[in-house]
């Protein structure tokens, strides 16, 4: 795990780096929301930086509007997703 944040609701937003997903857990440990990163149309390659690409998650924050901003580790992207998991904004290393 990486960059766990306690939300105003009392739930926890957890980056599961190796699993390539962000999960929201309630205080009892039940997953109440999750988002799994994909490869963004690129092929997977080992490592970090411009040569590496995967689904590792580095960080995530919940915005006041309920959306979640997710920073990929070797995903080379930053995404904003809505509560249903739809990408509403993104930027990648080539932009």
MMTF fields as JSON, N, C-alpha, C and O atoms, coordinates in Angstrom:
{
  "mmtfVersion": "1.0.0",
  "mmtfProducer": "UNKNOWN",
  "numBonds": 379,
  "numAtoms": 380,
  "numGroups": 95,
  "numChains": 1,
  "numModels": 1,
  "chainsPerModel": [1],
  "groupsPerChain": [95],
  "chainIdList": ["A"],
  "bondAtomList": [4, 2, 8, 6, 12, 10, 16, 14, 20, 18, 24, 22, 28, 26, 32, 30, 36, 34, 40, 38, 44, 42, 48, 46, 52, 50, 56, 54, 60, 58, 64, 62, 68, 66, 72, 70, 76, 74, 80, 78, 84, 82, 88, 86, 92, 90, 96, 94, 100, 98, 104, 102, 108, 106, 112, 110, 116, 114, 120, 118, 124, 122, 128, 126, 132, 130, 136, 134, 140, 138, 144, 142, 148, 146, 152, 150, 156, 154, 160, 158, 164, 162, 168, 166, 172, 170, 176, 174, 180, 178, 184, 182, 188, 186, 192, 190, 196, 194, 200, 198, 204, 202, 208, 206, 212, 210, 216, 214, 220, 218, 224, 222, 228, 226, 232, 230, 236, 234, 240, 238, 244, 242, 248, 246, 252, 250, 256, 254, 260, 258, 264, 262, 268, 266, 272, 270, 276, 274, 280, 278, 284, 282, 288, 286, 292, 290, 296, 294, 300, 298, 304, 302, 308, 306, 312, 310, 316, 314, 320, 318, 324, 322, 328, 326, 332, 330, 336, 334, 340, 338, 344, 342, 348, 346, 352, 350, 356, 354, 360, 358, 364, 362, 368, 366, 372, 370, 376, 374],
  "bondOrderList": [1, 1, 1, 1, 1, 1, 1, 1, 1, 1, 1, 1, 1, 1, 1, 1, 1, 1, 1, 1, 1, 1, 1, 1, 1, 1, 1, 1, 1, 1, 1, 1, 1, 1, 1, 1, 1, 1, 1, 1, 1, 1, 1, 1, 1, 1, 1, 1, 1, 1, 1, 1, 1, 1, 1, 1, 1, 1, 1, 1, 1, 1, 1, 1, 1, 1, 1, 1, 1, 1, 1, 1, 1, 1, 1, 1, 1, 1, 1, 1, 1, 1, 1, 1, 1, 1, 1, 1, 1, 1, 1, 1, 1, 1],
  "groupList": [{"groupName": "UNK", "atomNameList": ["N", "CA", "C", "O"], "elementList": ["N", "C", "C", "O"], "formalChargeList": [0, 0, 0, 0], "bondAtomList": [1, 0, 2, 1, 3, 2], "bondOrderList": [1, 1, 2], "singleLetterCode": "X", "chemCompType": "L-PEPTIDE LINKING"}],
  "groupTypeList": [0, 0, 0, 0, 0, 0, 0, 0, 0, 0, 0, 0, 0, 0, 0, 0, 0, 0, 0, 0, 0, 0, 0, 0, 0, 0, 0, 0, 0, 0, 0, 0, 0, 0, 0, 0, 0, 0, 0, 0, 0, 0, 0, 0, 0, 0, 0, 0, 0, 0, 0, 0, 0, 0, 0, 0, 0, 0, 0, 0, 0, 0, 0, 0, 0, 0, 0, 0, 0, 0, 0, 0, 0, 0, 0, 0, 0, 0, 0, 0, 0, 0, 0, 0, 0, 0, 0, 0, 0, 0, 0, 0, 0, 0, 0],
  "groupIdList": [1, 2, 3, 4, 5, 6, 7, 8, 9, 10, 11, 12, 13, 14, 15, 16, 17, 18, 19, 20, 21, 22, 23, 24, 25, 26, 27, 28, 29, 30, 31, 32, 33, 34, 35, 36, 37, 38, 39, 40, 41, 42, 43, 44, 45, 46, 47, 48, 49, 50, 51, 52, 53, 54, 55, 56, 57, 58, 59, 60, 61, 62, 63, 64, 65, 66, 67, 68, 69, 70, 71, 72, 73, 74, 75, 76, 77, 78, 79, 80, 81, 82, 83, 84, 85, 86, 87, 88, 89, 90, 91, 92, 93, 94, 95],
  "secStructList": [7, 3, 3, 3, 3, 3, 7, 6, 6, 1, 7, 3, 3, 3, 3, 3, 4, 4, 4, 6, 3, 3, 3, 3, 3, 7, 6, 6, 1, 7, 3, 3, 3, 3, 3, 3, 7, 7, 7, 6, 6, 1, 7, 7, 5, 1, 1, 1, 4, 4, 4, 7, 5, 7, 7, 7, 3, 3, 3, 3, 3, 3, 7, 6, 6, 1, 7, 3, 3, 3, 3, 3, 1, 6, 6, 7, 3, 3, 3, 3, 3, 7, 6, 6, 1, 7, 3, 3, 3, 3, 3, 3, 6, 6, 7],
  "xCoordList": [0.845, 0.0, 0.88, 2.069, 0.271, 1.002, 0.0, -1.12, 0.404, -0.364, -1.817, -2.741, -2.014, -3.353, -3.848, -3.112, -5.095, -5.677, -7.023, -7.838, -7.246, -8.548, -9.442, -9.075, -10.62, -11.576, -12.477, -12.58, -13.125, -14.058, -15.171, -15.719, -15.5, -16.556, -16.135, -16.967, -14.829, -14.302, -13.739, -13.093, -13.985, -13.42, -11.966, -11.471, -11.289, -9.881, -9.694, -10.207, -8.957, -8.612, -7.196, -6.257, -7.048, -5.792, -5.292, -6.02, -4.049, -3.398, -2.759, -1.92, -3.155, -2.582, -1.66, -2.038, -0.429, 0.527, 0.702, 0.55, 1.016, 1.288, 0.073, 0.201, -1.117, -2.359, -2.872, -3.768, -2.306, -2.745, -4.148, -4.891, -4.517, -5.866, -5.9, -5.015, -6.95, -7.227, -8.524, -9.512, -8.519, -9.719, -10.112, -9.262, -11.406, -11.936, -12.502, -13.35, -12.019, -12.457, -13.264, -12.938, -14.314, -15.014, -14.221, -13.292, -14.576, -13.804, -13.746, -12.849, -14.676, -14.657, -13.764, -13.582, -13.205, -12.317, -12.991, -12.361, -14.265, -14.992, -14.715, -14.752, -14.438, -14.24, -15.592, -16.528, -15.684, -16.935, -16.807, -17.808, -15.587, -15.34, -13.953, -13.05, -13.783, -12.44, -12.31, -13.288, -11.089, -10.771, -9.473, -8.464, -9.506, -8.315, -7.747, -8.46, -6.458, -5.81, -5.651, -5.472, -5.718, -5.416, -4.128, -3.497, -3.749, -2.489, -2.64, -1.666, -3.833, -4.034, -3.706, -3.249, -3.934, -3.693, -2.246, -1.92, -1.376, 0.039, 0.378, -0.357, 1.473, 1.941, 2.675, 3.321, 2.565, 3.293, 4.775, 5.15, 5.615, 7.058, 7.653, 7.121, 8.746, 9.305, 9.962, 10.387, 10.034, 10.751, 9.868, 8.645, 10.536, 9.871, 10.446, 11.388, 9.878, 10.363, 9.783, 8.825, 10.355, 9.761, 9.792, 8.961, 10.736, 10.84, 9.923, 9.59, 9.519, 8.674, 7.22, 6.894, 6.347, 4.914, 4.151, 4.34, 3.284, 2.481, 1.264, 0.773, 0.778, -0.431, -0.188, -1.148, 1.057, 1.342, 0.705, 0.683, 0.186, -0.462, 0.462, 0.986, 0.665, 1.524, 0.725, 1.088, -0.351, -1.11, -2.529, -2.835, -3.399, -4.781, -5.346, -5.043, -6.164, -6.874, -8.327, -8.627, -9.206, -10.631, -10.916, -10.57, -11.54, -11.904, -13.243, -14.01, -13.514, -14.771, -15.988, -17.065, -15.836, -16.969, -17.209, -18.104, -16.42, -16.584, -15.713, -15.611, -15.079, -14.164, -12.851, -12.561, -12.073, -10.788, -9.702, -9.827, -8.632, -7.467, -6.468, -6.132, -5.996, -5.098, -3.823, -3.864, -2.691, -1.383, -0.769, -0.557, -0.489, 0.161, 1.635, 2.262, 2.179, 3.613, 4.298, 4.763, 4.365, 4.915, 3.821, 4.031, 2.654, 1.545, 1.679, 1.014, 2.535, 2.838, 1.612, 1.557, 0.605, -0.616, -1.134, -0.829, -1.913, -2.713, -4.145, -4.434, -5.038, -6.43, -7.339, -7.021, -8.453, -9.544, -10.716, -11.16, -11.217, -12.338, -13.519, -13.349, -14.714, -15.92, -16.264, -15.614, -17.265, -17.597, -17.975, -17.888, -18.393, -18.733, -17.52, -17.624, -16.354, -15.134, -14.886, -13.986, -15.663, -15.464, -14.36, -14.369, -13.414, -12.353, -12.964, -13.544, -12.832, -13.363, -12.25, -12.513, -11.004, -9.854, -8.616, -8.534, -7.653, -6.395, -5.286, -5.518, -4.088, -2.888, -1.852, -1.736, -1.089, -0.029, 1.307, 1.373, 2.356, 3.707, 3.93, 4.875, 3.111, 3.295, 2.536, 2.614, 1.788, 1.006, 1.704, 1.205],
  "yCoordList": [-1.189, 0.0, 1.239, 1.182, 2.354, 3.61, 4.745, 4.687, 5.751, 6.99, 6.757, 7.133, 6.151, 5.949, 7.274, 7.966, 7.626, 8.881, 8.596, 7.845, 9.202, 9.088, 10.18, 11.355, 9.779, 10.705, 11.3, 10.768, 12.41, 13.048, 12.101, 12.246, 11.139, 10.167, 9.157, 8.428, 9.119, 8.115, 6.904, 6.05, 6.829, 5.758, 6.068, 7.158, 5.095, 5.237, 5.042, 4.082, 5.956, 5.858, 5.295, 5.905, 4.138, 3.394, 3.122, 2.577, 3.5, 3.157, 1.786, 1.588, 0.86, -0.48, -0.589, -1.07, -0.12, 0.079, -1.158, -1.085, -2.276, -3.488, -4.068, -4.745, -3.807, -4.301, -3.374, -3.744, -2.162, -1.21, -0.698, -0.478, -0.505, 0.001, 0.874, 0.822, 1.676, 2.523, 2.002, 1.815, 1.77, 1.267, 2.207, 2.807, 2.319, 3.014, 1.944, 1.147, 1.938, 0.974, 1.68, 2.799, 1.026, 1.567, 1.175, 0.373, 1.732, 1.438, -0.054, -0.469, -0.854, -2.292, -3.052, -4.261, -2.346, -2.976, -3.47, -4.153, -3.137, -3.543, -2.553, -1.341, -3.062, -2.209, -1.647, -2.396, -0.304, 0.349, 1.064, 1.498, 1.183, 1.789, 1.365, 1.227, 1.158, 0.876, 1.277, 1.323, 1.563, 1.895, 1.176, 1.322, 0.406, -0.295, 0.443, 0.714, 0.767, 1.427, 0.444, -0.756, 0.969, 0.166, 0.71, 1.597, 0.207, 0.616, 1.843, 2.271, 2.414, 3.637, 3.5, 4.454, 2.324, 2.131, 1.85, 1.743, 1.728, 1.445, 0.022, -0.596, -0.485, -1.81, -1.726, -0.724, -2.79, -2.847, -3.064, -3.845, -2.355, -2.535, -2.332, -1.55, -3.019, -2.955, -1.616, -0.891, -1.307, -0.121, 1.085, 1.025, 2.201, 3.481, 4.497, 4.198, 5.693, 6.729, 6.537, 5.784, 7.211, 7.173, 5.781, 5.48, 4.933, 3.617, 2.567, 1.57, 2.782, 1.815, 2.227, 3.414, 1.229, 1.53, 0.345, -0.795, 0.629, -0.414, 0.194, 1.24, -0.455, 0.016, 0.389, 0.535, 0.545, 0.905, 2.248, 3.17, 2.344, 3.564, 4.238, 3.585, 5.541, 6.271, 7.006, 6.966, 7.674, 8.46, 8.709, 8.583, 9.067, 9.396, 10.329, 10.198, 11.267, 12.15, 12.252, 12.178, 12.42, 12.588, 14.079, 14.792, 14.554, 15.959, 16.236, 15.313, 17.494, 17.891, 17.505, 17.287, 17.416, 17.055, 15.544, 15.091, 14.761, 13.314, 12.562, 11.338, 13.281, 12.639, 12.316, 12.844, 11.451, 11.036, 11.303, 10.916, 11.97, 12.189, 11.094, 10.88, 10.4, 9.263, 9.526, 9.84, 9.392, 9.547, 8.171, 7.434, 7.838, 6.567, 6.645, 7.697, 5.531, 5.436, 5.258, 6.228, 4.023, 3.797, 3.829, 3.396, 4.344, 4.475, 5.732, 5.871, 6.642, 7.855, 8.688, 9.354, 8.651, 9.422, 9.946, 9.406, 10.996, 11.466, 11.47, 12.008, 10.86, 10.733, 11.364, 11.372, 11.886, 12.236, 11.366, 11.398, 10.58, 9.69, 10.061, 10.496, 9.882, 10.169, 8.955, 7.915, 9.074, 7.957, 6.656, 5.575, 6.761, 5.561, 4.971, 3.936, 5.643, 5.149, 5.654, 5.161, 6.624, 7.206, 8.261, 9.11, 8.207, 9.218, 10.517, 10.555, 11.59, 12.886, 13.857, 14.899, 13.503, 14.325, 13.457, 12.605, 13.667, 12.942, 13.684, 14.518, 13.346, 13.842, 12.74, 12.071, 12.552, 11.557, 12.18, 13.367, 11.387, 11.921, 12.569, 13.344, 12.289, 12.878, 14.165, 14.781, 14.593, 15.829, 16.947, 18.071],
  "zCoordList": [0.0, 0.0, 0.0, 0.317, -0.361, -0.451, -0.261, -0.768, 0.456, 0.614, 1.037, 0.317, 2.18, 2.724, 3.292, 3.995, 2.989, 3.478, 4.125, 3.588, 5.283, 5.933, 5.363, 5.348, 4.896, 4.304, 5.379, 6.484, 5.042, 5.974, 6.415, 7.508, 5.568, 5.88, 6.939, 7.479, 7.233, 8.151, 7.418, 8.025, 6.112, 5.299, 4.971, 5.258, 4.367, 4.02, 2.52, 1.944, 1.892, 0.481, 0.422, 0.933, -0.2, -0.162, -1.57, -2.4, -1.839, -3.102, -2.93, -2.052, -3.759, -3.727, -4.929, -5.998, -4.713, -5.791, -6.664, -7.883, -6.054, -6.813, -7.503, -8.523, -6.953, -7.552, -8.645, -9.403, -8.731, -9.756, -9.54, -10.496, -8.278, -8.02, -6.777, -5.922, -6.707, -5.547, -4.947, -5.657, -3.64, -2.973, -1.842, -1.184, -1.635, -0.466, 0.451, 0.05, 1.693, 2.696, 3.772, 4.17, 4.24, 5.401, 6.658, 6.568, 7.834, 9.044, 9.408, 10.142, 8.911, 9.177, 8.191, 8.328, 7.199, 6.226, 4.963, 4.156, 4.774, 3.571, 2.442, 2.657, 1.24, 0.072, -0.346, -0.625, -0.386, -0.783, -2.136, -2.707, -2.64, -3.959, -4.394, -3.569, -5.69, -6.189, -7.648, -8.395, -8.026, -9.409, -9.763, -9.073, -10.834, -11.313, -12.514, -13.481, -12.449, -13.58, -14.726, -14.515, -15.94, -17.11, -17.721, -17.146, -18.834, -19.459, -20.351, -20.971, -20.427, -21.195, -22.667, -23.295, -23.22, -24.644, -25.013, -26.196, -24.022, -24.29, -23.87, -23.1, -24.368, -23.98, -22.645, -22.34, -21.857, -20.59, -20.868, -21.743, -20.103, -20.203, -18.819, -18.031, -18.507, -17.152, -16.846, -17.745, -15.549, -15.089, -14.876, -15.004, -14.543, -14.33, -15.308, -16.041, -15.317, -16.226, -17.612, -17.786, -18.601, -19.939, -20.576, -21.433, -20.171, -20.793, -20.153, -20.792, -18.912, -18.222, -18.245, -18.244, -18.268, -18.254, -17.682, -18.105, -16.711, -16.091, -15.425, -15.851, -14.386, -13.722, -12.256, -11.5, -11.845, -10.458, -10.108, -10.924, -8.878, -8.394, -7.396, -6.494, -7.549, -6.622, -5.551, -4.375, -5.94, -4.979, -5.455, -6.641, -4.502, -4.84, -3.78, -2.594, -4.219, -3.292, -3.743, -4.934, -2.789, -3.069, -3.09, -2.147, -4.151, -4.287, -3.61, -3.333, -3.349, -2.703, -3.531, -2.976, -4.854, -5.718, -5.776, -6.489, -5.037, -5.006, -5.991, -5.918, -6.92, -7.855, -7.149, -6.075, -7.763, -7.202, -8.234, -9.396, -7.797, -8.655, -8.321, -7.156, -9.355, -9.192, -9.981, -11.171, -9.296, -9.936, -10.127, -9.165, -11.366, -11.646, -11.29, -11.417, -10.847, -10.601, -11.937, -12.536, -12.407, -13.743, -14.801, -15.934, -14.428, -15.367, -16.212, -17.238, -15.784, -16.546, -16.864, -17.898, -15.956, -16.167, -14.833, -13.77, -14.915, -13.792, -14.306, -15.374, -13.528, -13.923, -12.89, -11.701, -13.329, -12.428, -12.834, -13.982, -11.877, -12.164, -11.276, -10.137, -11.819, -11.035, -10.158, -10.27, -9.296, -8.401, -9.127, -8.545, -10.393, -11.165, -11.881, -12.539, -11.749, -12.375, -13.777, -14.457, -14.227, -15.554, -15.479, -14.587, -16.412, -16.478, -16.986, -18.071, -16.194, -16.593, -16.999, -17.599, -16.663, -17.041, -16.922, -16.037, -17.805, -17.704, -18.428, -19.302, -18.031, -18.715, -18.619, -17.592, -19.71, -19.651, -20.044, -20.365, -20.019, -20.203, -21.551, -21.699, -22.53, -23.858, -24.046, -25.109, -23.013, -23.118, -22.388, -22.358]
}
